[in-house]
């Protein structure tokens, strides 16, 4: 008995299939049934029973896929709910910058508005680990920052605030003994 392999190309059968494997298997099964039905007198009922069994098996597989997609949706919803960003908060992020040995990476933010702002800063390493974080209530016209601890080769900054982005100026900076080496603004 021939079986359809999802890893095989169906082009040799004259098809170009860009659909999920289940669809490709159904087309393949129907093709085999038609071939069997035309090759054997009285073979149509047997061929159709085979197609029916294939379709039932596909239905079971698709039901399992639906359950898996549902579970993934719930997992994503839980991840989104676990995000500490409050509704309506402003989130800004910088691109990553790299520092050489002896240089430091720092995140800094200024409140350029006329009202106080509650701001948190996270320094995030290249593997997604929070290396350092700091929060403060920042008066209008004031600034603060935090640095990546130790010699970190690459990091980026995330700023979360309860004020509009227009009220903030934030960036990541690479600092050495001679001063700033590189600066990148948050958006």
N, C-alpha and C positions, 0 to 999 in steps of 0.2 A: 504494500500500500504506500502511495506517495504521501509525504507530509510537507507542509509549507514551513519553511524556515524564515523567520523574520529578518535574519541577517543576510539571506540571499537576495540577490536582485531578481525582481520579477520581470526584468526587461527581456530575458530569454523567452518568456511566454508571450511577448508582444505587449506587455503592460508597462506603464511607468506609474508606480504607486507611491504617492507622497502622503498617504493617510496612515493612521495608526495600524499596528500589526493586525488587530482584530478585523478591520475592514479588508485588509489584504488576504487574510486567511479565509474570509467568507467568499471573496471573489475566486480564490483558488479552489475552494470546496465546490462552488457552483460550476466551475470549469470542469473539474473532475467528474461531477455528477452528469453534466451534459455529455462529456466524452463517453462515460460508462453507459449512459442511456442510449446513445446512438450506436454503440458498438455491440450491444447485446439485445436480442429480441426479448421483450418482457422485462428488461432491466430498469425501466423507469421507476417503478415503486421502490426498488432497493436503493437506487441512486437518490431518490427524494427522501427516503428515511435517513440516509447518510447526511444529506444536507440539513435535515431537521435536527439531527443529533449535534451537528456542528454548530448550528445556530443556537441551540439550547446551551451548549458549552460556552459559546461567546457571550450569551446573555448572563450566565453565571459570572464569567470573568469581568464583564462590564459592571455588574452589580458590586463586585469586590472593588473595582476601580473607583466607583462612586463613593463607597464607604471610605476608601483611602483618601480621596480628595476631600471628603467631609472632615476627616480627622486632621488633615493638613490645614484646612481652613480654620478649624478650632485652634490648632497650635499657633498659627499666625496671629489670630485674634488675641490669644493669650500673650504673645510677645508684644504686640502693640499695646495691650492693656498694661503690661509690665513696664513699659517705657515711663520714666519718671517725669517726662515733659508734661506740665499741666496744660489743660485746654487754654487756648488763646495765648500761649507763651511764644515769645520770639526765640528762634533757634538760629544761630549763626555758626558757620564752620569755616575753617581755613583750609587751604591745601596743605599737604604734608611738606615739611622741610627737613633736610638732613643736616646734621652737625658732625663735624670732625672731632677727634679726641681733643679735649681741652676747650671745646666750645660748649655753650649751653643753649637749650631751647626754652623759650619762655612764651607764655600767652598773656596778653595784656588787653584791658578794655577800659574805655573812658565813657563816662556819662556826659554827653554834650547837650542834654536836654535841660529843662527847667524844673523837673521833678525828680525825687529820689527813685532809684531802681533797685530791685532785688535781682542780683546777678549771680550765676554760678559758672565757674570755668572748669573744664575738664581737659587735661592733657592726655591724648590718646596715642599709644604707640602703634607701630606699623602692623602689629598683629591684632589690634583692636582692644588691647588691654588698657584700662584707665591707669595711667602712671601717677597722676596726682590730680587732686581737685580742691577747689576752694570756693566758698560762697560768701557774699557780703551784701549789705544794704549800702548802696553807693549814692551819696548825695550828688546833686547836680554839679557839674564841673570837676568832679573827682575821678580818679582812676586807680586801678589795682591790677595785680597780675599774679601769676604763679609759674613756676618753672618745672621742667621735667627733671626728676632726680637722677643724679649720676650722669655718665656718658651714654646718652641714648642716641642712636644713629639716625632715627627718623621718628617724627611725631606730627600730629595735627591737633588743633584746638577746637573745642566746641563750647559755645557761649549760650546760656539759656537765661532769658530775662523776662520780666513782667511788664516791659515797656516796648513800644514800637522800635523796629530796627533803625529808623531814622534818628533815634535818640542815642545811639551807640556808635562808637568807633572801636573796632577790635581787630587784633592781628596776632600773628605768630612771628617771633623774631629769633634769629640765631645770633648769639652774642659771644664775642671773644674778648680777650684783654684789650684789644685795640678798638673795641666798639662794636656796633651792629654790623654783621656780615650780610644778612639777608632779612627781608621783611616781606610778609605776604598778608594781605587784608582778608578779613572774614567776610562772608556773604551770607 
